[in-house]
Amino acid sequence: MITFKDHIEISKGLSIDDDDRVLIGDKNLLERFELIKDMDSVYPLKDSKRITPYISEKFNVCSSVKKMVLGQFIMVEQILTGKEKFNSDEEMELALLQLLLRPKHHEEFDNTSPLEEEQNKEDVLNSPVQDLYNILNRYLSNREQVLFKEFAGVFYEVNEETEEVEEKTDVEDHEVGRDFYQQWYWYSIVRLLAKEDIRIYSEIYMMPMDVVLPEMSFLAQKNKVESAQRRQDAALSKL
């Protein structure tokens, strides 16, 4: 079995010592032979979305946007949109997996315990690499369906010239204070849902995404209707 921890070492490149021995992290000779033997059966990684028995028994799996709470979703989006910086793709993927694969005994998302988070990280690192990439493939496919088809335009807009995804803001936001709105984009959504009542922000972060998405879609469409009405009223006032 090649674990994600092994995969990270392999991604750094295999090295040869002065005695022509293959070096992989701190593995002994037997472990290195076993790993090299397993590589042919594991690589290239398959484009699969299967949740294996190992993963379902080991973790509480969150492989879709709607199964998340808002705070968890925001942390995932900050990683995927480059707001969080990592030294390698593998470090970024590990951070994502730690949010998608949660301790089995957790009934709801809770990352407040450093000890549990560290244990969860170790559990992910020691899981089969193919099983983990299945989860990433599954989640990213679901994210594409939910954010860019089912709820297209609620959180993001696609720049047609660059085909890049941008956080959704009003036209005025692009002209004045764009950096400010991008920096506080997700926080502003929490404020909106909390009606600016800071006392309930923690509750908003724990709202299920299957509740947040329809509400945000309604508010986005309502804003478009009201903006169109304001433009129409302004045009009529000039007649």
N, C-alpha and C positions, 0 to 999 in steps of 0.2 A: 504493500500500500504506500502510495506517495501522499503525504499529508500536505496541507497548505504551508506548514513550516518548511518542509522539504522543498516545496515549489519555490518559495522565496529564495532559498539557498541556490537552487538550480538556476533561477532567473538571474542571479548575480554572476553566473558563469562557473563552470567547473575548472579547477586548476590542477596542475601536476607538480608534485614535489620533486626533490632532487633524486629520489629513488624511483621516479616514473610511476608513482602511485596517484590515483585520482583522489582529490581532496574535495569533500563536500561538508562544509561546516565542521562540527566536532565529532562526526561519525567515525566509528572504528572500521577496521578493514571489512569485517563481515557485513556490517550495515551498509557500507559503500557498495559492495557487490550486490546486495539485495536491491538497493535503490536503483542502481544502473540497470539491473535485470527488469525491474518494474517499469522503467521509463518507456520501453518499447510498447508496453500494453496501455500506458496512460496517455502518452503524447502521440500526435497532437490531441489536445482536449476536444471532446465532442460538443457539438452545439445542441445540448439537451436541456430540457426544462423539468426533468423528472425529479420529484422529491423522493429520495431513497429511504428505505426503512431506517438506515443508520441516522439520517438527519431527523426524521420524524420522531424517532425514539429519544434522541439526544437533546433536541431543542424544541422550543415553542417557535414555530416557523411563521414568519410574516412575509409572505411572498406577493402581496398585492397592496396597492395604495389604500384601498378602502378598509383594509384590516388594521391600519395604523391609527395612532392618535396624532393630532396636529403637531405636537412638539417633536415627536419621532419623525414625522414626515418632513418637517422643516430641517432637521439635522441631516437627513438623507439628501435633501435638495441642495443644501449648502455644500455638501461633498461633491455631488454630481455637477453642479454649476461652477465649481472652481473657487468657491468662497473659502474653503479649507485647503490649505497647502500641504502636500506630501512629498517625500523624497523620491517615491517611486509609485508606479501603477499598483504594485502589489500592496503597498502600505495603504493606498486609497481603497482598494478592494477589501482589505482586512477591516478597515473602519466601517465600510458599508455592511459587511457581513455581520459585524458585531451589533449592528442596529436591526438587521433582518432576522438574525437568529438569536433568540433570547433564551435565558435560563428556563428550563422546562417547568419549574414550579411557579413561575410568574404568571399570574392571571391577567395582569395589565402591565403596560410598559412602565418600567421603573429603573432608572440608571443612577440612583442616588447613592448606591453602596459601592465604594471603590473596590472592596474585596470581591464582591460578586462580579463586578465588571472585569476585573483581572482574571478571575476564574473563567468567565465566559470567553474572554480573549484566548486563553489557553485551550479551551475546548474547541474553539474554531480552528486555531493553529494546528491542532492534532487531528483534525477531521480530513477525510479523503478530499483531495483537491478537485477531482471531477464532480463529486457531490456538491461542493461549495459553488463551483461555477454554474452548476445547474440552477442553483437558487438565484444567483446573479442574473442569469439569462431569463429566468422566469419572471423576476421582479421587473427588469428593464422592459420586457415585452409588455407586461401589464401596465407599467407606467406610461408607455407610448400610447396604449389604447385609452387609458383613462384621462390623461392630461391633454393629449393632442387630438383626440377624436371624440370621446364621450363628453368631455368637459373642455373642449377646445376654446382657447381665449380667456379662460377664467383666471389662470395664474400666469400664463406665458403667451407671448405673441412671437411669430416667426418672421424675422427680417427677410423679406423676399430677395433682397439684393445679395445678402451674404448667406442666407439659409440658416443663420444662427438663431438660437432661442434666446429671447430677451424677457426679463421680468415685465409684466404688464403694468404700464403706467399711462396716465393721460397725456395728451399731446403737449400740454403746457409743461409737464414734468420733463420732457425731453429738452426743452428750451431753457429752463431755469432750474437750477439745483438738481440736475440729474444724479450726480454722485450721492447727494443726500437721500434721494428717494430709493436708489439702489441699495445703499447701506442699511436703510431702515425698512426695506420692503416687507419682510416677513413680520417684523414687529408691528408695522402699520396694520397688517391684516389682523393680528391679535387684538390691537386696540379697536379696530372696527367691529369685530365680533363681540368684544367686551363692552361696546358702547363707551369706551374710554374710562371704564371703571377699573382702575388698577388693582383693586381688591380682589377681582375675580380672574386676573390674568392666568394664574396657575390652573384654574378650572378650564379655561379656554385651551390651554396647551394640552390638556388631557381629553379634549373633545374628539370623538371618533371621526375619522375622515369621511365615513359614509353619511355623516350628518353635516360636516363642514362643506363638502363639495356641492350639494344641492343649494345650500344657503349662499355660498359665494357665487354660484351660477346665477341665482335669482338677483343678487345685488348687482352683479355685473350687467345683466340685461336691463335691470331697472335704471342703472346709471346711464346706459345708452339711450333709453327712451326719454329720460329726463333731459339729457344733453341735447338730443334732437329737438325736443320741445322748446328748450331755451333758445336754440339757434333760430327756430322758426319764429318764436316771439320777437327776438331781436330784429329779424328781417322785416317782420310786419310793422314794427315800431318805426322803421325808417321810411315807410311809405307815406 
